[in-house]
Protein backbone atom coordinates (compact mmCIF):
# COMPACT_ATOMS: atom_id res chain seq x y z
CA UNK A 1 0.00 0.00 0.00
CA UNK A 2 1.77 3.11 -1.22
CA UNK A 3 2.17 6.37 0.57
CA UNK A 4 -0.51 8.00 -1.61
CA UNK A 5 -3.02 5.24 -0.88
CA UNK A 6 -3.10 4.58 2.84
CA UNK A 7 -6.10 2.76 4.23
CA UNK A 8 -8.28 4.12 7.02
CA UNK A 9 -7.13 1.39 9.47
CA UNK A 10 -3.51 2.43 8.83
CA UNK A 11 -4.31 6.10 9.35
CA UNK A 12 -6.29 5.41 12.52
CA UNK A 13 -3.35 3.46 13.95
CA UNK A 14 -0.87 6.19 13.04
CA UNK A 15 -3.11 8.73 14.79
CA UNK A 16 -3.16 6.56 17.90
CA UNK A 17 0.63 6.11 18.11
CA UNK A 18 2.12 8.21 20.87
CA UNK A 19 5.36 9.76 19.54
CA UNK A 20 6.83 9.92 23.04
CA UNK A 21 6.10 6.46 24.44
CA UNK A 22 5.83 4.47 21.20
CA UNK A 23 2.62 2.88 22.45
CA UNK A 24 -0.91 3.18 21.13
CA UNK A 25 -3.54 5.27 22.89
CA UNK A 26 -6.84 3.61 23.82
CA UNK A 27 -5.56 0.09 22.98
CA UNK A 28 -8.74 -1.84 23.81
CA UNK A 29 -11.17 0.38 21.94
CA UNK A 30 -8.61 0.82 19.16
CA UNK A 31 -8.94 -2.87 18.31
CA UNK A 32 -12.66 -2.30 17.76
CA UNK A 33 -11.94 0.82 15.76
CA UNK A 34 -9.57 -1.04 13.43
CA UNK A 35 -12.24 -3.66 12.72
CA UNK A 36 -14.70 -0.84 12.00
CA UNK A 37 -12.16 0.98 9.84
CA UNK A 38 -11.85 -2.14 7.69
CA UNK A 39 -15.60 -1.98 7.03
CA UNK A 40 -15.38 1.66 5.97
CA UNK A 41 -12.43 0.94 3.67
CA UNK A 42 -14.26 -1.98 2.07
CA UNK A 43 -17.32 0.22 1.58
CA UNK A 44 -15.22 2.92 -0.11
CA UNK A 45 -13.80 0.20 -2.35
CA UNK A 46 -17.33 -0.81 -3.38
CA UNK A 47 -17.11 -4.28 -1.81
CA UNK A 48 -19.73 -3.87 0.93
CA UNK A 49 -22.68 -1.57 1.59
CA UNK A 50 -24.83 -0.73 4.62
CA UNK A 51 -28.23 -2.39 4.88
CA UNK A 52 -29.80 -0.57 7.81
CA UNK A 53 -27.59 -1.50 10.77
CA UNK A 54 -26.19 -4.47 8.84
CA UNK A 55 -23.37 -4.89 6.37
CA UNK A 56 -23.90 -6.68 3.05
CA UNK A 57 -21.27 -7.87 0.57
CA UNK A 58 -22.06 -6.43 -2.85
CA UNK A 59 -18.84 -7.45 -4.65
CA UNK A 60 -16.63 -10.32 -3.49
CA UNK A 61 -13.70 -9.51 -5.78
CA UNK A 62 -10.47 -9.10 -3.75
CA UNK A 63 -9.08 -5.61 -3.23
CA UNK A 64 -5.43 -6.68 -3.34
CA UNK A 65 -4.91 -5.77 0.33
CA UNK A 66 -4.45 -9.11 2.21
CA UNK A 67 -5.84 -7.87 5.52
CA UNK A 68 -8.90 -6.27 3.95
CA UNK A 69 -9.46 -9.29 1.71
CA UNK A 70 -9.39 -11.59 4.74
CA UNK A 71 -12.16 -9.50 6.32
CA UNK A 72 -14.10 -9.46 3.04
CA UNK A 73 -13.91 -13.25 2.76
CA UNK A 74 -15.17 -13.68 6.32
CA UNK A 75 -18.11 -11.39 5.54
CA UNK A 76 -18.82 -13.30 2.32
CA UNK A 77 -18.90 -16.61 4.18
CA UNK A 78 -21.63 -15.31 6.45
CA UNK A 79 -23.96 -15.60 3.46
CA UNK A 80 -26.31 -12.87 4.67
CA UNK A 81 -25.91 -9.31 5.95
CA UNK A 82 -24.35 -9.15 9.41
CA UNK A 83 -25.03 -6.55 12.06
CA UNK A 84 -22.18 -4.08 12.34
CA UNK A 85 -22.03 -4.45 16.13
CA UNK A 86 -21.74 -8.23 15.86
CA UNK A 87 -18.94 -7.97 13.31
CA UNK A 88 -16.98 -5.32 15.22
CA UNK A 89 -17.57 -7.06 18.55
CA UNK A 90 -16.33 -10.42 17.25
CA UNK A 91 -12.86 -11.79 18.02
CA UNK A 92 -10.16 -9.84 16.20
CA UNK A 93 -7.08 -11.36 17.80
CA UNK A 94 -3.87 -9.78 16.62
CA UNK A 95 -5.48 -7.19 14.32
CA UNK A 96 -3.58 -4.27 15.86
CA UNK A 97 -0.30 -6.18 15.69
CA UNK A 98 -1.04 -7.15 12.09
CA UNK A 99 -1.32 -3.49 11.14
CA UNK A 100 1.73 -2.48 13.19
CA UNK A 101 3.76 -5.14 11.40
CA UNK A 102 2.42 -3.93 8.07
CA UNK A 103 3.35 -0.32 8.86
CA UNK A 104 6.83 -1.46 9.87
CA UNK A 105 7.20 -3.38 6.61
CA UNK A 106 6.16 -0.27 4.70
CA UNK A 107 8.75 1.78 6.57
CA UNK A 108 6.21 4.01 8.33
CA UNK A 109 7.11 2.83 11.86
CA UNK A 110 10.18 1.35 13.48
CA UNK A 111 9.97 -1.36 16.15
CA UNK A 112 12.08 -0.77 19.27
CA UNK A 113 12.64 -3.75 21.55
CA UNK A 114 12.76 -3.21 25.29
CA UNK A 115 11.90 -4.71 28.66
CA UNK A 116 9.29 -4.02 31.30
CA UNK A 117 10.61 -4.11 34.86
CA UNK A 118 13.86 -5.42 33.40
CA UNK A 119 12.26 -8.80 32.69
CA UNK A 120 9.25 -8.82 30.36
CA UNK A 121 10.08 -8.17 26.70
CA UNK A 122 8.20 -5.26 25.14
CA UNK A 123 8.06 -3.64 21.73
CA UNK A 124 7.45 0.04 21.09
CA UNK A 125 6.78 1.57 17.70
CA UNK A 126 8.14 4.93 16.64
CA UNK A 127 6.82 6.67 13.53
CA UNK A 128 9.58 7.06 10.96
CA UNK A 129 7.55 8.90 8.33
CA UNK A 130 6.53 11.78 10.57
CA UNK A 131 5.38 13.82 7.56
CA UNK A 132 2.64 11.24 6.96
CA UNK A 133 1.40 11.45 10.55
CA UNK A 134 1.44 15.25 10.35
CA UNK A 135 -0.55 15.20 7.11
CA UNK A 136 -3.20 12.92 8.62
CA UNK A 137 -3.48 15.12 11.71
CA UNK A 138 -3.59 18.28 9.55
CA UNK A 139 -6.63 16.95 7.68
CA UNK A 140 -8.52 16.52 10.94
CA UNK A 141 -7.35 19.87 12.27
CA UNK A 142 -8.43 21.61 9.07
CA UNK A 143 -11.89 20.04 9.13
CA UNK A 144 -12.31 21.03 12.78
CA UNK A 145 -11.00 24.55 12.31
CA UNK A 146 -12.81 25.50 9.10
CA UNK A 147 -16.08 23.65 9.54
CA UNK A 148 -15.96 22.79 5.82
CA UNK A 149 -17.42 19.29 5.20
CA UNK A 150 -14.41 16.97 4.79
CA UNK A 151 -13.98 14.29 2.15
CA UNK A 152 -15.52 10.87 3.00
CA UNK A 153 -12.21 9.35 4.09
CA UNK A 154 -11.41 12.17 6.50
CA UNK A 155 -14.98 12.21 7.82
CA UNK A 156 -14.87 8.46 8.47
CA UNK A 157 -11.45 8.76 10.13
CA UNK A 158 -12.79 11.52 12.40
CA UNK A 159 -15.84 9.43 13.29
CA UNK A 160 -13.68 6.45 14.25
CA UNK A 161 -11.17 8.61 16.14
CA UNK A 162 -14.05 9.94 18.23
CA UNK A 163 -15.58 6.48 18.69
CA UNK A 164 -12.41 4.93 20.12
CA UNK A 165 -11.70 7.90 22.38
CA UNK A 166 -8.73 9.43 20.55
CA UNK A 167 -10.19 12.91 20.99
CA UNK A 168 -8.63 13.30 24.43
CA UNK A 169 -5.32 12.02 23.03
CA UNK A 170 -5.32 14.39 20.05
CA UNK A 171 -6.88 17.41 21.77
CA UNK A 172 -6.18 17.05 25.51
CA UNK A 173 -7.28 19.16 28.46
CA UNK A 174 -9.81 21.92 28.83
CA UNK A 175 -8.25 23.82 25.94
CA UNK A 176 -9.04 20.91 23.62
CA UNK A 177 -12.68 20.60 24.65
CA UNK A 178 -14.10 22.54 21.71
CA UNK A 179 -11.93 20.60 19.26
CA UNK A 180 -13.11 17.31 20.73
CA UNK A 181 -16.70 18.47 20.33
CA UNK A 182 -16.11 19.42 16.70
CA UNK A 183 -14.36 16.10 16.09
CA UNK A 184 -17.50 14.34 17.32
CA UNK A 185 -19.68 16.50 15.08
CA UNK A 186 -17.75 15.43 11.95
CA UNK A 187 -19.43 12.03 12.33
CA UNK A 188 -22.45 13.33 10.44
CA UNK A 189 -20.56 13.87 7.19
CA UNK A 190 -20.21 10.19 6.25
CA UNK A 191 -23.15 7.76 6.69
CA UNK A 192 -21.01 4.61 6.60
CA UNK A 193 -18.44 6.08 8.95
CA UNK A 194 -21.24 7.17 11.27
CA UNK A 195 -22.86 3.73 11.24
CA UNK A 196 -19.57 2.02 12.05
CA UNK A 197 -18.57 4.58 14.69
CA UNK A 198 -21.91 4.17 16.47
CA UNK A 199 -21.45 0.39 16.30
CA UNK A 200 -18.00 0.70 17.91
CA UNK A 201 -19.49 2.73 20.76
CA UNK A 202 -22.40 0.29 21.08
CA UNK A 203 -19.98 -2.62 21.47
CA UNK A 204 -18.17 -0.74 24.23
CA UNK A 205 -21.55 -0.21 25.93
CA UNK A 206 -22.40 -3.91 25.63
CA UNK A 207 -25.23 -3.23 23.18
CA UNK A 208 -23.98 -5.92 20.76
CA UNK A 209 -25.50 -8.61 22.97
CA UNK A 210 -28.94 -6.99 23.02
CA UNK A 211 -31.38 -8.15 20.32
CA UNK A 212 -32.88 -5.43 18.15
CA UNK A 213 -36.65 -5.25 18.02
CA UNK A 214 -38.23 -4.01 14.81
CA UNK A 215 -39.93 -0.66 15.32
CA UNK A 216 -43.31 -0.17 13.75
CA UNK A 217 -43.40 2.94 11.59
CA UNK A 218 -46.55 4.99 11.44
CA UNK A 219 -48.20 5.51 8.07
CA UNK A 220 -46.52 8.25 6.09
CA UNK A 221 -43.60 8.50 8.52
CA UNK A 222 -40.24 9.30 7.00
CA UNK A 223 -37.18 7.53 8.38
CA UNK A 224 -34.40 9.79 9.54
CA UNK A 225 -31.18 9.29 7.55
CA UNK A 226 -27.99 8.23 9.29
CA UNK A 227 -26.43 11.66 8.87
CA UNK A 228 -29.32 13.36 10.63
CA UNK A 229 -29.17 10.90 13.50
CA UNK A 230 -25.44 11.52 13.91
CA UNK A 231 -25.98 15.27 14.09
CA UNK A 232 -28.21 14.88 17.13
CA UNK A 233 -25.65 12.94 19.13
CA UNK A 234 -25.20 14.37 22.63
CA UNK A 235 -21.86 15.72 23.75
CA UNK A 236 -21.07 12.76 26.00
CA UNK A 237 -17.69 11.10 26.03
CA UNK A 238 -17.11 8.09 23.75
CA UNK A 239 -18.61 4.99 25.29
CA UNK A 240 -21.48 6.78 27.00
CA UNK A 241 -24.99 5.57 26.27
CA UNK A 242 -26.67 7.40 23.42
CA UNK A 243 -30.04 5.67 23.78
CA UNK A 244 -31.68 6.11 20.41
CA UNK A 245 -28.36 6.29 18.59
CA UNK A 246 -27.51 2.76 19.62
CA UNK A 247 -30.55 1.52 17.76
CA UNK A 248 -30.11 2.47 14.18
CA UNK A 249 -33.26 1.71 12.26
CA UNK A 250 -33.09 -0.75 9.36
CA UNK A 251 -33.37 1.00 6.00
CA UNK A 252 -35.87 -0.40 3.52
CA UNK A 253 -38.23 -3.35 3.74
CA UNK A 254 -36.64 -6.73 4.32
C-alpha positions in Angstrom: 0.0 0.0 0.0 1.8 3.1 -1.2 2.2 6.4 0.6 -0.5 8.0 -1.6 -3.0 5.2 -0.9 -3.1 4.6 2.8 -6.1 2.8 4.2 -8.3 4.1 7.0 -7.1 1.4 9.5 -3.5 2.4 8.8 -4.3 6.1 9.3 -6.3 5.4 12.5 -3.4 3.5 13.9 -0.9 6.2 13.0 -3.1 8.7 14.8 -3.2 6.6 17.9 0.6 6.1 18.1 2.1 8.2 20.9 5.4 9.8 19.5 6.8 9.9 23.0 6.1 6.5 24.4 5.8 4.5 21.2 2.6 2.9 22.4 -0.9 3.2 21.1 -3.5 5.3 22.9 -6.8 3.6 23.8 -5.6 0.1 23.0 -8.7 -1.8 23.8 -11.2 0.4 21.9 -8.6 0.8 19.2 -8.9 -2.9 18.3 -12.7 -2.3 17.8 -11.9 0.8 15.8 -9.6 -1.0 13.4 -12.2 -3.7 12.7 -14.7 -0.8 12.0 -12.2 1.0 9.8 -11.8 -2.1 7.7 -15.6 -2.0 7.0 -15.4 1.7 6.0 -12.4 0.9 3.7 -14.3 -2.0 2.1 -17.3 0.2 1.6 -15.2 2.9 -0.1 -13.8 0.2 -2.4 -17.3 -0.8 -3.4 -17.1 -4.3 -1.8 -19.7 -3.9 0.9 -22.7 -1.6 1.6 -24.8 -0.7 4.6 -28.2 -2.4 4.9 -29.8 -0.6 7.8 -27.6 -1.5 10.8 -26.2 -4.5 8.8 -23.4 -4.9 6.4 -23.9 -6.7 3.1 -21.3 -7.9 0.6 -22.1 -6.4 -2.9 -18.8 -7.5 -4.7 -16.6 -10.3 -3.5 -13.7 -9.5 -5.8 -10.5 -9.1 -3.7 -9.1 -5.6 -3.2 -5.4 -6.7 -3.3 -4.9 -5.8 0.3 -4.4 -9.1 2.2 -5.8 -7.9 5.5 -8.9 -6.3 3.9 -9.5 -9.3 1.7 -9.4 -11.6 4.7 -12.2 -9.5 6.3 -14.1 -9.5 3.0 -13.9 -13.2 2.8 -15.2 -13.7 6.3 -18.1 -11.4 5.5 -18.8 -13.3 2.3 -18.9 -16.6 4.2 -21.6 -15.3 6.5 -24.0 -15.6 3.5 -26.3 -12.9 4.7 -25.9 -9.3 6.0 -24.4 -9.2 9.4 -25.0 -6.6 12.1 -22.2 -4.1 12.3 -22.0 -4.4 16.1 -21.7 -8.2 15.9 -18.9 -8.0 13.3 -17.0 -5.3 15.2 -17.6 -7.1 18.6 -16.3 -10.4 17.2 -12.9 -11.8 18.0 -10.2 -9.8 16.2 -7.1 -11.4 17.8 -3.9 -9.8 16.6 -5.5 -7.2 14.3 -3.6 -4.3 15.9 -0.3 -6.2 15.7 -1.0 -7.1 12.1 -1.3 -3.5 11.1 1.7 -2.5 13.2 3.8 -5.1 11.4 2.4 -3.9 8.1 3.3 -0.3 8.9 6.8 -1.5 9.9 7.2 -3.4 6.6 6.2 -0.3 4.7 8.8 1.8 6.6 6.2 4.0 8.3 7.1 2.8 11.9 10.2 1.3 13.5 10.0 -1.4 16.1 12.1 -0.8 19.3 12.6 -3.8 21.6 12.8 -3.2 25.3 11.9 -4.7 28.7 9.3 -4.0 31.3 10.6 -4.1 34.9 13.9 -5.4 33.4 12.3 -8.8 32.7 9.3 -8.8 30.4 10.1 -8.2 26.7 8.2 -5.3 25.1 8.1 -3.6 21.7 7.4 0.0 21.1 6.8 1.6 17.7 8.1 4.9 16.6 6.8 6.7 13.5 9.6 7.1 11.0 7.6 8.9 8.3 6.5 11.8 10.6 5.4 13.8 7.6 2.6 11.2 7.0 1.4 11.5 10.5 1.4 15.3 10.3 -0.6 15.2 7.1 -3.2 12.9 8.6 -3.5 15.1 11.7 -3.6 18.3 9.5 -6.6 16.9 7.7 -8.5 16.5 10.9 -7.3 19.9 12.3 -8.4 21.6 9.1 -11.9 20.0 9.1 -12.3 21.0 12.8 -11.0 24.6 12.3 -12.8 25.5 9.1 -16.1 23.6 9.5 -16.0 22.8 5.8 -17.4 19.3 5.2 -14.4 17.0 4.8 -14.0 14.3 2.1 -15.5 10.9 3.0 -12.2 9.3 4.1 -11.4 12.2 6.5 -15.0 12.2 7.8 -14.9 8.5 8.5 -11.5 8.8 10.1 -12.8 11.5 12.4 -15.8 9.4 13.3 -13.7 6.5 14.2 -11.2 8.6 16.1 -14.1 9.9 18.2 -15.6 6.5 18.7 -12.4 4.9 20.1 -11.7 7.9 22.4 -8.7 9.4 20.5 -10.2 12.9 21.0 -8.6 13.3 24.4 -5.3 12.0 23.0 -5.3 14.4 20.0 -6.9 17.4 21.8 -6.2 17.1 25.5 -7.3 19.2 28.5 -9.8 21.9 28.8 -8.2 23.8 25.9 -9.0 20.9 23.6 -12.7 20.6 24.7 -14.1 22.5 21.7 -11.9 20.6 19.3 -13.1 17.3 20.7 -16.7 18.5 20.3 -16.1 19.4 16.7 -14.4 16.1 16.1 -17.5 14.3 17.3 -19.7 16.5 15.1 -17.7 15.4 12.0 -19.4 12.0 12.3 -22.4 13.3 10.4 -20.6 13.9 7.2 -20.2 10.2 6.3 -23.1 7.8 6.7 -21.0 4.6 6.6 -18.4 6.1 9.0 -21.2 7.2 11.3 -22.9 3.7 11.2 -19.6 2.0 12.0 -18.6 4.6 14.7 -21.9 4.2 16.5 -21.4 0.4 16.3 -18.0 0.7 17.9 -19.5 2.7 20.8 -22.4 0.3 21.1 -20.0 -2.6 21.5 -18.2 -0.7 24.2 -21.5 -0.2 25.9 -22.4 -3.9 25.6 -25.2 -3.2 23.2 -24.0 -5.9 20.8 -25.5 -8.6 23.0 -28.9 -7.0 23.0 -31.4 -8.1 20.3 -32.9 -5.4 18.1 -36.7 -5.3 18.0 -38.2 -4.0 14.8 -39.9 -0.7 15.3 -43.3 -0.2 13.8 -43.4 2.9 11.6 -46.6 5.0 11.4 -48.2 5.5 8.1 -46.5 8.3 6.1 -43.6 8.5 8.5 -40.2 9.3 7.0 -37.2 7.5 8.4 -34.4 9.8 9.5 -31.2 9.3 7.5 -28.0 8.2 9.3 -26.4 11.7 8.9 -29.3 13.4 10.6 -29.2 10.9 13.5 -25.4 11.5 13.9 -26.0 15.3 14.1 -28.2 14.9 17.1 -25.6 12.9 19.1 -25.2 14.4 22.6 -21.9 15.7 23.7 -21.1 12.8 26.0 -17.7 11.1 26.0 -17.1 8.1 23.7 -18.6 5.0 25.3 -21.5 6.8 27.0 -25.0 5.6 26.3 -26.7 7.4 23.4 -30.0 5.7 23.8 -31.7 6.1 20.4 -28.4 6.3 18.6 -27.5 2.8 19.6 -30.6 1.5 17.8 -30.1 2.5 14.2 -33.3 1.7 12.3 -33.1 -0.8 9.4 -33.4 1.0 6.0 -35.9 -0.4 3.5 -38.2 -3.3 3.7 -36.6 -6.7 4.3 
